Amino acid sequence: MDFIIHHIEKAERLKFNSNQADEWDFEHLPSYITVALTFAKDILAKRETFVFHTSGSTGKPKPIEISLKQIELSAKRTLDFINLEANFTSWLCLKAEFIGGAMVLARAIFANQNVLISKPMAFPHLGLLEADKIDLVSFAPNQFENFAKEKLDRVQDIACVLIGGADMSASCEKLATQMSNKIFHTYGMTETCSNVAMKQLSPRQEKYFQALEGITFFETKKKTLLIKDDSNALSHQTNDVVELIDETHFKFMGRADWAINKNGIKIHPQELEAKFRNALEEASIFINFFIAEHKAKKNESEIVMLIEGSYLSCFSNILAVNDSLLTKHEKIEQFYLFHSLVYTSNGKLDRKASMNLLNK
């Protein structure tokens, strides 16, 4: 198999063959290339364990040790679920130091298929790989939306698109459902070695996430999701609040640690955010924001919205949504505008760090 790379800094097309991995010379190349090829070389050499760090979007980044066996099983589960034809080419446009990007490489290696590698960017850029056939790609939601709006035909030429790693906006999901190729919203985390469930968005539109083979789901007393892996009898307790349909299907509701307790009523910010995004995006208004609970003076709690942008011409639209679509318990009580919210190194919104902006 070949690793075909667009070296954007020098406008070069590079190729590394897996049969010559011992002779690869890549230390002089940019980090996005060296990290990807180092991981690939370690997989080819059958290194037994790897350490990945969580993204930090839901807490302090922590190291997670993952075995080669777990990586191989995860790769097989995803490939079996999406059911691609035998010969395929993948495209890596995520950071390979995180589990999502690393698994793009792992799936290609274990299936002995070629992989294209480009610099991870919010607006994915194929460059010298533009003419290459692509059958499988993993995007973060913002990457998919940016790439699809610019190269709609190119996206639809890709046999299968996986979207995950962050919340999906209404506009992103709507765009995905309008495609004719296979598109899935993925659910997984570093602790589960990437995907454990998927929800198909196109060409068939599914309501719930479906477990991959060997994965079962349970609901705790707090309504959070417990994931069990039948292959090794291990389980992982999440902080994700779900509506459990059965042992292999669920609807994602939000994070338990982000839940707001307002006068004894539990409110999930992500549900409120979806109401705002749906209404605003229908009016062609696209802004970055999130909703949270803030301890105000006298230790009283209030629901706040933090918005990215120093000036908003659409503020009247936001107030209209707040007045018309939210119940009296859900209504936003304070709005805060910041030049920029805080993001992790992986490009995810860091809610906790962004909340600290209120104390400055």
PAFI-27917 format. One record per residue (C-alpha): residue in three letters; residue number from 1; x, y, z. Coordinates in Angstrom, 2 decimals, always signed. Example, Ala and Ser with C-alpha at 12.3 -4.5 7.8 and 13.67 -1.06 7.14 Angstrom:
% residues 2
SITE;Ala;1;+12.30;-4.50;+7.80
SITE;Ser;2;+13.67;-1.06;+7.14
END
This chain:
% residues 360
SITE;Met;1;+0.00;+0.00;+0.00
SITE;Asp;2;+1.05;+3.60;-0.56
SITE;Phe;3;+0.88;+6.71;+1.63
SITE;Ile;4;+0.49;+9.57;-0.84
SITE;Ile;5;+1.07;+13.04;+0.63
SITE;His;6;+0.47;+16.62;-0.45
SITE;His;7;+3.36;+18.56;+1.06
SITE;Ile;8;+1.54;+21.91;+0.94
SITE;Glu;9;+4.50;+23.96;+2.15
SITE;Lys;10;+6.65;+22.95;-0.85
SITE;Ala;11;+3.88;+22.08;-3.31
SITE;Glu;12;+5.24;+18.54;-3.62
SITE;Arg;13;+3.57;+15.16;-4.01
SITE;Leu;14;+5.30;+12.50;-1.91
SITE;Lys;15;+4.86;+8.72;-1.85
SITE;Phe;16;+5.86;+6.22;+0.83
SITE;Asn;17;+5.35;+2.48;+0.22
SITE;Ser;18;+4.54;+0.21;+3.16
SITE;Asn;19;+6.96;-2.48;+1.94
SITE;Gln;20;+9.83;-0.03;+2.37
SITE;Ala;21;+8.85;+1.34;+5.80
SITE;Asp;22;+12.29;+0.59;+7.29
SITE;Glu;23;+13.82;+2.97;+4.75
SITE;Trp;24;+11.40;+5.86;+5.15
SITE;Asp;25;+13.11;+9.23;+5.63
SITE;Phe;26;+10.63;+11.82;+6.85
SITE;Glu;27;+12.19;+13.56;+9.86
SITE;His;28;+12.75;+16.73;+7.82
SITE;Leu;29;+9.08;+16.99;+6.87
SITE;Pro;30;+6.35;+19.05;+8.65
SITE;Ser;31;+4.89;+17.60;+11.85
SITE;Tyr;32;+1.51;+16.65;+10.35
SITE;Ile;33;+3.40;+14.32;+8.01
SITE;Thr;34;+5.93;+12.96;+10.52
SITE;Val;35;+3.24;+12.20;+13.12
SITE;Ala;36;+1.12;+10.33;+10.55
SITE;Leu;37;+4.02;+8.33;+9.14
SITE;Thr;38;+5.45;+7.53;+12.59
SITE;Phe;39;+2.11;+6.05;+13.65
SITE;Ala;40;+1.79;+4.16;+10.36
SITE;Lys;41;+5.31;+2.77;+10.72
SITE;Asp;42;+4.57;+1.63;+14.28
SITE;Ile;43;+1.37;-0.12;+13.16
SITE;Leu;44;+3.23;-1.86;+10.33
SITE;Ala;45;+5.91;-2.94;+12.82
SITE;Lys;46;+3.14;-4.34;+15.08
SITE;Arg;47;+3.93;-2.19;+18.09
SITE;Glu;48;+1.80;-3.55;+20.93
SITE;Thr;49;+0.56;-0.39;+22.67
SITE;Phe;50;-0.05;+3.27;+21.87
SITE;Val;51;-0.89;+6.31;+23.99
SITE;Phe;52;-3.38;+8.92;+22.83
SITE;His;53;-4.56;+12.00;+24.67
SITE;Thr;54;-8.19;+13.02;+24.87
SITE;Ser;55;-9.00;+16.27;+23.05
SITE;Gly;56;-9.69;+18.27;+26.21
SITE;Ser;57;-13.11;+19.52;+25.07
SITE;Thr;58;-14.86;+17.97;+28.09
SITE;Gly;59;-12.09;+18.27;+30.67
SITE;Lys;60;-8.33;+18.25;+31.11
SITE;Pro;61;-6.64;+16.16;+28.36
SITE;Lys;62;-5.63;+12.78;+29.73
SITE;Pro;63;-3.50;+9.95;+28.32
SITE;Ile;64;-5.25;+6.74;+27.27
SITE;Glu;65;-3.30;+3.55;+26.52
SITE;Ile;66;-4.70;+1.54;+23.62
SITE;Ser;67;-3.48;-1.82;+22.38
SITE;Leu;68;-2.80;-2.82;+18.79
SITE;Lys;69;-5.53;-5.45;+19.16
SITE;Gln;70;-8.08;-2.75;+20.11
SITE;Ile;71;-7.03;-0.60;+17.15
SITE;Glu;72;-7.34;-3.52;+14.73
SITE;Leu;73;-10.77;-4.51;+16.09
SITE;Ser;74;-12.03;-0.91;+15.93
SITE;Ala;75;-10.84;-0.60;+12.33
SITE;Lys;76;-12.60;-3.83;+11.37
SITE;Arg;77;-15.86;-2.82;+13.08
SITE;Thr;78;-16.06;+0.48;+11.24
SITE;Leu;79;-15.17;-1.03;+7.86
SITE;Asp;80;-17.68;-3.86;+8.32
SITE;Phe;81;-20.41;-1.37;+9.22
SITE;Ile;82;-19.92;+0.98;+6.28
SITE;Asn;83;-19.45;-1.99;+3.90
SITE;Leu;84;-17.13;-0.50;+1.27
SITE;Glu;85;-15.99;-2.37;-1.81
SITE;Ala;86;-12.76;-4.38;-1.49
SITE;Asn;87;-10.45;-1.79;-3.06
SITE;Phe;88;-10.65;+1.71;-1.65
SITE;Thr;89;-8.53;+4.79;-1.02
SITE;Ser;90;-8.84;+6.82;+2.19
SITE;Trp;91;-8.11;+10.50;+2.76
SITE;Leu;92;-6.57;+11.71;+6.03
SITE;Cys;93;-7.25;+15.40;+6.70
SITE;Leu;94;-7.43;+15.15;+10.52
SITE;Lys;95;-4.60;+15.38;+13.04
SITE;Ala;96;-3.01;+11.93;+13.35
SITE;Glu;97;-1.95;+12.51;+16.97
SITE;Phe;98;-5.60;+12.15;+18.01
SITE;Ile;99;-7.58;+8.92;+17.79
SITE;Gly;100;-9.89;+10.08;+14.99
SITE;Gly;101;-7.03;+10.79;+12.59
SITE;Ala;102;-4.96;+7.80;+13.68
SITE;Met;103;-7.84;+5.44;+12.94
SITE;Val;104;-8.06;+6.72;+9.35
SITE;Leu;105;-4.54;+5.38;+8.91
SITE;Ala;106;-5.22;+2.18;+10.86
SITE;Arg;107;-8.26;+1.27;+8.76
SITE;Ala;108;-6.28;+1.71;+5.56
SITE;Ile;109;-3.31;-0.29;+6.86
SITE;Phe;110;-5.32;-3.26;+8.16
SITE;Ala;111;-7.27;-3.34;+4.89
SITE;Asn;112;-4.02;-2.91;+2.91
SITE;Gln;113;-5.41;+0.06;+0.98
SITE;Asn;114;-3.83;+3.34;-0.12
SITE;Val;115;-4.26;+6.53;+1.89
SITE;Leu;116;-3.94;+10.18;+0.87
SITE;Ile;117;-2.59;+12.61;+3.47
SITE;Ser;118;-3.07;+16.38;+3.47
SITE;Lys;119;-2.48;+19.08;+6.07
SITE;Pro;120;-5.27;+19.21;+8.71
SITE;Met;121;-7.19;+22.43;+8.07
SITE;Ala;122;-10.65;+23.84;+8.77
SITE;Phe;123;-11.00;+24.14;+4.98
SITE;Pro;124;-9.56;+20.79;+3.76
SITE;His;125;-7.27;+21.21;+0.78
SITE;Leu;126;-6.29;+18.32;-1.48
SITE;Gly;127;-3.88;+20.34;-3.59
SITE;Leu;128;-1.78;+17.98;-5.71
SITE;Leu;129;-4.05;+15.09;-4.70
SITE;Glu;130;-7.11;+16.71;-6.30
SITE;Ala;131;-7.27;+14.24;-9.20
SITE;Asp;132;-6.95;+11.14;-7.00
SITE;Lys;133;-9.93;+8.88;-6.42
SITE;Ile;134;-11.22;+8.97;-2.82
SITE;Asp;135;-13.55;+6.35;-1.36
SITE;Leu;136;-13.46;+7.05;+2.38
SITE;Val;137;-12.85;+10.19;+4.43
SITE;Ser;138;-13.37;+11.28;+8.04
SITE;Phe;139;-14.29;+14.93;+8.61
SITE;Ala;140;-14.94;+17.07;+11.65
SITE;Pro;141;-18.37;+18.73;+11.16
SITE;Asn;142;-16.90;+22.14;+10.26
SITE;Gln;143;-14.52;+20.51;+7.76
SITE;Phe;144;-17.35;+18.68;+6.03
SITE;Glu;145;-19.48;+21.79;+5.80
SITE;Asn;146;-16.65;+23.96;+4.51
SITE;Phe;147;-15.48;+21.39;+1.95
SITE;Ala;148;-18.98;+20.49;+0.75
SITE;Lys;149;-19.97;+24.12;+0.19
SITE;Glu;150;-16.85;+24.67;-1.91
SITE;Lys;151;-16.65;+21.30;-3.70
SITE;Leu;152;-20.11;+19.72;-3.61
SITE;Asp;153;-19.52;+17.43;-6.60
SITE;Arg;154;-16.21;+16.25;-5.14
SITE;Val;155;-17.84;+15.29;-1.84
SITE;Gln;156;-20.56;+13.31;-3.60
SITE;Asp;157;-17.92;+11.42;-5.57
SITE;Ile;158;-16.59;+9.98;-2.29
SITE;Ala;159;-18.19;+6.59;-1.62
SITE;Cys;160;-18.43;+7.08;+2.14
SITE;Val;161;-18.05;+10.11;+4.42
SITE;Leu;162;-17.74;+9.83;+8.21
SITE;Ile;163;-18.49;+12.96;+10.28
SITE;Gly;164;-17.69;+13.12;+13.98
SITE;Gly;165;-15.58;+14.43;+16.81
SITE;Ala;166;-17.79;+17.42;+17.68
SITE;Asp;167;-21.40;+18.62;+17.76
SITE;Met;168;-23.07;+18.75;+14.36
SITE;Ser;169;-25.00;+21.92;+13.52
SITE;Ala;170;-28.41;+21.85;+11.88
SITE;Ser;171;-26.99;+23.25;+8.64
SITE;Cys;172;-24.26;+20.59;+8.58
SITE;Glu;173;-26.76;+17.76;+9.10
SITE;Lys;174;-29.14;+19.23;+6.52
SITE;Leu;175;-26.32;+19.43;+3.99
SITE;Ala;176;-25.36;+15.82;+4.67
SITE;Thr;177;-28.91;+14.52;+4.23
SITE;Gln;178;-29.09;+16.10;+0.77
SITE;Met;179;-26.20;+14.00;-0.55
SITE;Ser;180;-26.56;+10.83;-2.62
SITE;Asn;181;-23.51;+8.98;-1.27
SITE;Lys;182;-23.10;+7.21;+2.08
SITE;Ile;183;-22.70;+9.65;+4.96
SITE;Phe;184;-22.60;+8.68;+8.63
SITE;His;185;-22.54;+10.68;+11.87
SITE;Thr;186;-20.15;+8.79;+14.15
SITE;Tyr;187;-20.13;+8.40;+17.93
SITE;Gly;188;-17.02;+7.43;+19.84
SITE;Met;189;-14.15;+8.73;+21.93
SITE;Thr;190;-10.51;+8.10;+22.70
SITE;Glu;191;-11.46;+5.77;+25.57
SITE;Thr;192;-13.40;+3.51;+23.17
SITE;Cys;193;-10.72;+3.64;+20.45
SITE;Ser;194;-12.90;+5.73;+18.15
SITE;Asn;195;-16.28;+4.63;+16.78
SITE;Val;196;-18.74;+2.51;+18.74
SITE;Ala;197;-21.92;+3.71;+16.99
SITE;Met;198;-23.06;+5.45;+13.81
SITE;Lys;199;-26.16;+7.17;+12.49
SITE;Gln;200;-26.65;+7.18;+8.75
SITE;Leu;201;-27.57;+10.57;+7.27
SITE;Ser;202;-27.52;+9.72;+3.57
SITE;Pro;203;-28.88;+8.27;+1.37
SITE;Arg;204;-31.03;+6.74;+4.14
SITE;Gln;205;-31.77;+8.99;+7.12
SITE;Glu;206;-31.80;+7.30;+10.51
SITE;Lys;207;-33.09;+8.76;+13.79
SITE;Tyr;208;-30.82;+6.92;+16.20
SITE;Phe;209;-27.20;+5.91;+16.63
SITE;Gln;210;-26.69;+2.19;+16.00
SITE;Ala;211;-24.03;+0.12;+17.77
SITE;Leu;212;-21.19;-1.41;+15.81
SITE;Glu;213;-20.72;-5.17;+16.03
SITE;Gly;214;-19.88;-6.40;+19.53
SITE;Ile;215;-20.98;-3.18;+21.26
SITE;Thr;216;-23.99;-2.92;+23.57
SITE;Phe;217;-25.46;+0.06;+25.41
SITE;Phe;218;-27.04;+0.49;+28.82
SITE;Glu;219;-28.56;+3.46;+30.63
SITE;Thr;220;-27.57;+4.36;+34.19
SITE;Lys;221;-29.92;+5.77;+36.84
SITE;Lys;222;-28.66;+9.22;+35.83
SITE;Lys;223;-29.71;+8.54;+32.21
SITE;Thr;224;-26.07;+8.50;+31.07
SITE;Leu;225;-24.72;+6.00;+28.54
SITE;Leu;226;-22.75;+2.92;+29.59
SITE;Ile;227;-20.85;+1.25;+26.74
SITE;Lys;228;-19.95;-2.44;+26.90
SITE;Asp;229;-17.52;-4.15;+24.55
SITE;Asp;230;-18.43;-7.82;+24.20
SITE;Ser;231;-14.99;-8.70;+22.82
SITE;Asn;232;-13.11;-8.00;+26.05
SITE;Ala;233;-15.84;-7.61;+28.69
SITE;Leu;234;-14.71;-4.01;+29.28
SITE;Ser;235;-17.16;-1.18;+29.88
SITE;His;236;-16.91;+2.60;+29.70
SITE;Gln;237;-19.12;+4.98;+31.66
SITE;Thr;238;-19.77;+8.20;+29.74
SITE;Asn;239;-21.19;+11.54;+30.84
SITE;Asp;240;-23.46;+11.60;+27.80
SITE;Val;241;-27.18;+11.78;+28.52
SITE;Val;242;-29.15;+9.62;+26.11
SITE;Glu;243;-32.58;+8.27;+25.37
SITE;Leu;244;-31.92;+4.53;+25.20
SITE;Ile;245;-34.08;+2.84;+22.56
SITE;Asp;246;-32.68;-0.66;+23.09
SITE;Glu;247;-29.28;-2.26;+23.71
SITE;Thr;248;-27.98;-1.23;+20.28
SITE;His;249;-29.72;+2.11;+19.62
SITE;Phe;250;-29.85;+5.47;+21.37
SITE;Lys;251;-30.60;+9.15;+20.87
SITE;Phe;252;-27.96;+11.59;+22.10
SITE;Met;253;-29.37;+14.33;+24.36
SITE;Gly;254;-26.34;+16.16;+25.79
SITE;Arg;255;-23.57;+16.09;+28.39
SITE;Ala;256;-24.55;+15.43;+32.01
SITE;Asp;257;-21.85;+17.77;+33.31
SITE;Trp;258;-23.23;+20.58;+31.16
SITE;Ala;259;-26.82;+20.12;+32.37
SITE;Ile;260;-28.50;+23.16;+33.95
SITE;Asn;261;-30.70;+22.84;+37.02
SITE;Lys;262;-33.23;+25.65;+36.86
SITE;Asn;263;-35.79;+25.70;+39.66
SITE;Gly;264;-35.59;+21.92;+39.94
SITE;Ile;265;-35.94;+21.40;+36.17
SITE;Lys;266;-33.01;+19.80;+34.34
SITE;Ile;267;-32.18;+21.53;+31.05
SITE;His;268;-29.66;+20.27;+28.48
SITE;Pro;269;-27.86;+23.23;+26.84
SITE;Gln;270;-27.27;+21.34;+23.59
SITE;Glu;271;-31.04;+21.01;+23.08
SITE;Leu;272;-31.42;+24.78;+23.51
SITE;Glu;273;-28.47;+25.39;+21.19
SITE;Ala;274;-30.14;+23.24;+18.54
SITE;Lys;275;-33.29;+25.39;+18.76
SITE;Phe;276;-31.24;+28.54;+18.24
SITE;Arg;277;-29.14;+27.09;+15.42
SITE;Asn;278;-32.14;+25.73;+13.52
SITE;Ala;279;-33.93;+29.08;+13.64
SITE;Leu;280;-30.86;+31.21;+12.94
SITE;Glu;281;-29.58;+29.05;+10.10
SITE;Glu;282;-32.99;+29.14;+8.43
SITE;Ala;283;-32.42;+32.90;+8.32
SITE;Ser;284;-28.89;+32.31;+6.92
SITE;Ile;285;-27.29;+33.41;+10.18
SITE;Phe;286;-24.22;+31.42;+11.18
SITE;Ile;287;-22.49;+32.24;+14.46
SITE;Asn;288;-20.42;+30.38;+17.05
SITE;Phe;289;-22.00;+30.28;+20.51
SITE;Phe;290;-22.89;+28.04;+23.40
SITE;Ile;291;-25.26;+28.05;+26.38
SITE;Ala;292;-24.31;+27.33;+29.97
SITE;Glu;293;-25.16;+27.83;+33.61
SITE;His;294;-23.37;+30.67;+35.38
SITE;Lys;295;-23.25;+31.31;+39.09
SITE;Ala;296;-24.10;+35.00;+39.37
SITE;Lys;297;-23.97;+37.24;+42.43
SITE;Lys;298;-25.27;+35.82;+45.73
SITE;Asn;299;-24.57;+32.36;+44.28
SITE;Glu;300;-27.72;+32.53;+42.19
SITE;Ser;301;-27.71;+30.56;+38.96
SITE;Glu;302;-28.59;+32.03;+35.56
SITE;Ile;303;-28.65;+30.71;+32.01
SITE;Val;304;-26.19;+32.54;+29.77
SITE;Met;305;-25.18;+32.51;+26.14
SITE;Leu;306;-21.57;+33.18;+25.14
SITE;Ile;307;-21.28;+34.41;+21.55
SITE;Glu;308;-18.20;+34.75;+19.37
SITE;Gly;309;-18.05;+38.15;+17.68
SITE;Ser;310;-17.49;+41.71;+18.86
SITE;Tyr;311;-20.57;+43.01;+17.03
SITE;Leu;312;-23.72;+41.21;+15.99
SITE;Ser;313;-26.17;+42.66;+13.51
SITE;Cys;314;-28.35;+39.60;+14.11
SITE;Phe;315;-28.86;+40.18;+17.83
SITE;Ser;316;-32.54;+40.97;+17.29
SITE;Asn;317;-32.93;+37.52;+15.69
SITE;Ile;318;-31.35;+35.89;+18.74
SITE;Leu;319;-33.72;+37.73;+21.06
SITE;Ala;320;-36.68;+36.73;+18.91
SITE;Val;321;-35.74;+33.04;+19.20
SITE;Asn;322;-35.28;+33.42;+22.94
SITE;Asp;323;-38.75;+34.98;+23.29
SITE;Ser;324;-40.69;+32.71;+20.94
SITE;Leu;325;-39.14;+29.22;+21.01
SITE;Leu;326;-37.97;+28.75;+24.60
SITE;Thr;327;-40.09;+28.02;+27.65
SITE;Lys;328;-39.90;+30.37;+30.64
SITE;His;329;-37.47;+28.01;+32.37
SITE;Glu;330;-35.22;+27.78;+29.30
SITE;Lys;331;-34.91;+31.46;+28.43
SITE;Ile;332;-31.43;+32.98;+28.26
SITE;Glu;333;-31.00;+35.56;+30.99
SITE;Gln;334;-27.67;+37.10;+30.00
SITE;Phe;335;-25.84;+37.38;+26.66
SITE;Tyr;336;-22.07;+37.87;+26.46
SITE;Leu;337;-20.07;+38.75;+23.34
SITE;Phe;338;-16.38;+37.88;+23.02
SITE;His;339;-13.99;+38.47;+20.16
SITE;Ser;340;-13.15;+34.74;+20.28
SITE;Leu;341;-14.23;+31.73;+22.33
SITE;Val;342;-11.63;+29.20;+23.51
SITE;Tyr;343;-10.82;+26.09;+21.50
SITE;Thr;344;-8.70;+22.99;+22.13
SITE;Ser;345;-5.64;+22.13;+20.04
SITE;Asn;346;-7.90;+19.78;+18.09
SITE;Gly;347;-10.24;+22.63;+17.14
SITE;Lys;348;-13.08;+21.70;+19.51
SITE;Leu;349;-14.91;+24.28;+21.57
SITE;Asp;350;-13.57;+24.32;+25.14
SITE;Arg;351;-16.66;+25.26;+27.14
SITE;Lys;352;-14.97;+25.26;+30.53
SITE;Ala;353;-12.12;+27.53;+29.42
SITE;Ser;354;-14.55;+29.78;+27.57
SITE;Met;355;-16.62;+30.18;+30.74
SITE;Asn;356;-13.51;+31.55;+32.44
SITE;Leu;357;-13.78;+34.54;+30.10
SITE;Leu;358;-16.67;+35.71;+32.27
SITE;Asn;359;-14.29;+36.13;+35.19
SITE;Lys;360;-11.83;+38.36;+33.35
END
